[in-house]
């Protein structure tokens, strides 16, 4: 059975989550706290497998607590349980196992527990070690799509397009609309085969199948799915140097 610890400054929210966890018959709740100080005093002693962590605490920040938990000798897995969806990507970059939104949905909680069960044979291995590799070293990128956090293989991305402050990520098999800016995505993709070719486009150079001259000394990139991506004059020199044409 999983040993869980709950950190939330709202007593009703703690009680609701504790009830759902106990009803699952998969979890023993070994402790709870309403602030960072009590949680950091209890968790090293209780050594829970799993910590459910709110982000907006009365005087503290749950993201800061998550960073401190990673310094423990026995690091618990972390599930953020919060009313705020805007921190989801930052949470995943802290190796969060999942991200639950309030008010808690019973089926969503059980879905999360079932995922954990698949990742761990309880009593045989810890959950956390498989999440100790930073996201940017796994070849994946975390994107927030509506209320879901999707881990997307970077190698599957053909290009990213920005329009009206939002981005569209085109993969080999799908299209994802996200609220992140092109600048933020460019930073996450910078260590891989991606290049900015236009103020509104980033491309995966591995999927360029043809380069077509266009007007005013610009170019169009034909991706291997048939998509057209424009290259602005600002980025032509860098593209020519990279691809040697």
N, C-alpha and C positions, 0 to 999 in steps of 0.2 A: 504493500500500500504506500502511496506517495505521502510524504510529510510536507505540509504546506504552511506558510506563514503569510499573513495578510497585513499590508500597510495601507491604511486609509484613515483620514481624519474625520470621516462621516460614520458614526456608529451604525446607522441604519444600512448603509452600503456594506459595511463589514459583516453585519448580521445576515444580509441577503446573500452575499457571496458565500459565506460560511455554510449557510443552509443548503445552497445548491451543491457545494462541494461534498458535504456530508451525505446528502441524498444520493450522490453518484456511487457511493460505496467503494470509491477508488482512492479517496483522499482522507487523511487524518490531519486536521488543523491543529498545529502544535503551538501556535501563538499568534498574537496580533498586536499592532501598535498604531498610534495616531500621529507619530512624528519620527523624524530621522534618528534622533538621539536614542530613543527606546529601541527602535528597530536594530540599530547597530550594536546595541548592548545585548539584545536577545539572540539575534540570528547566529552569531558565532558559537553560542552555547547550545542552541536548539539544533543547529545544523540541518535545516529543512532542505528537502530536495528542490522545492519550488517556492518562489516568493511572488505573491500577487501584489503589485505595486501601483498605487495611484500616482499621478503626476503632480497635480496641484494640491499640495498639502498646505495646512494653515500657515505655517511659517517656514516650510521647507519645499524643496523641489525633488520629486521622485527620480528625475533623470540624474541628479547629483548622487542620490542614494544608490542608484544602479551602478554608477562608476565606482563607488566605494565598495560595493559588494564584490566587484571583480578583483579586489585586492585581497580578499579572504583566502585562506589556505584551502578551504572547501567551498568553492563558489556554487551557490544555488542557481538553478535556471530561473529566469525572470519572465513573468507574464505581466504586462501593463494592463491595469483595469481602471479605466478613466472615462470621463465624459468628453474629453477633448481629442478629436481625431487629427488635429494639425501636427501633433508630435509623433505620429506613427513612423515616419521615415527615420527620424532621429532615434527613436526607440529601437528600431531594427538595426541601426548602425551600432547600438550598444549590445547587440547579440540577443535581443529579446526573443523569446520562444514564440510569443503570440501577443496580440493586442486586442483586448476586450473593451467594447464600448458600453457605457452605462446608458439607460438602465439595462441590467444584465438579462440576456435572453437564455433561457434554460437550455435550449438545444445548442446554442452557440457555445455555452460553457462545456457541455458534454462533447461537442465536436472537438474542442481544444484538448480535453482530457484524452479522447481517443487518439488524437495525433501524438500526444506524449507517450501513450502506451505503445504505439507503433515504434517510437524512437528509443524506447527503453524497455528491456526485460527487467522489471522491478526486482531489485536485490542482486542483479548480476552486473550491472554497470550504471555509472552516473549518466544523467541526461546532459549536463552542461558541456563536457569536453568536446562534443561534436559541434558546438557553437562557438568555440574559442577562436576560430579563424576569422579575421575581419572580413566583412562582406566584400571589400574591394580586392581581396586576395583569393576569393572563391570563384571569380569569373561571373558573379551574379550582381544584379543591381536591384535594390528594393524600390518598388514604385507603389504609390497609393492610388488605387482605382476605386472610386466611390468609398465604400467602407472596407474594402479588401486590400491587404498588403500582399503584393505579388513579387516573388523573387524571380526575376527574369534573367535568363542566360544572356550575357552581353554578346556572345557570339551569334545569337539569333537575330540581333538588331541590324536592320538594313540602313535606316536613317532616322533622324529625329527632326521634326518640323515644328517651328514656333509660329503661332498665330494668335493675336489679341491677348498676349500674356499667358497663354496656355500652350502645352506641347502635345504633339501627337508622336508616339513611338511606333514605327512600322517594323514589324518582325517578318520573318519568312512566312508565318502562318496567321498573324493576327495584327490588329491595330489597337493601341491603348492610348486613351486620352488622360493626361495627368495635369495637375495644377502647378507642378514645378516649372521654374523658368529654364530657358535654354542654357543660361550661364551655370546654373546649379547642376544640370545634367552633364554639361561639358566637363565640369570639374570631376564628376564621378567617373566619367568615361576616359579621362585623359591618359591613363596608363595602358590603354588598349588600342586597337586598330581604328581609332576614330579621329576624324579631322573636321574642323569647322571650315566650310566652303562658302558660307553666305551668312549674313546676319540672322537668317531665319532657319539655317540648316546645319546639321552635323551628319556626316556620312561614315559608314563603315567601309573603309577602302577595300576590304576583302570582297565586297559585293558589287563593285563597279565593273560592268561588263563592256562599256564603251564610253568614249569621251567625244562629244560632238561640238565642233566650233559653232558659236552663236554670234549675234550681232555685237558691235562695239568691243571686239576682242574678248568676249566672255565665252563661257562654255556651258554645255548641258551634260550632266552625267546620266548615263542610262544604267540603272541598277539591274541586277540579274532577274528581277521580277517584272521588268518593263517600266518601272517608275522613272520619272524624270526629276532630277535635282539640279537646280541652277547653281553655277559657280560665279560669284561676283568678282569684279576686277581686283578687289582688295586681297583675295586669297589665291589668285591665279599663280603668282610666282612661287608660293609655298607648295601648291599642288604640283606644279611642273617639276620642282626640285625633288619632291617625294616620289613621283611616279616616272620621272626621267623621260618627259616627252617635249 
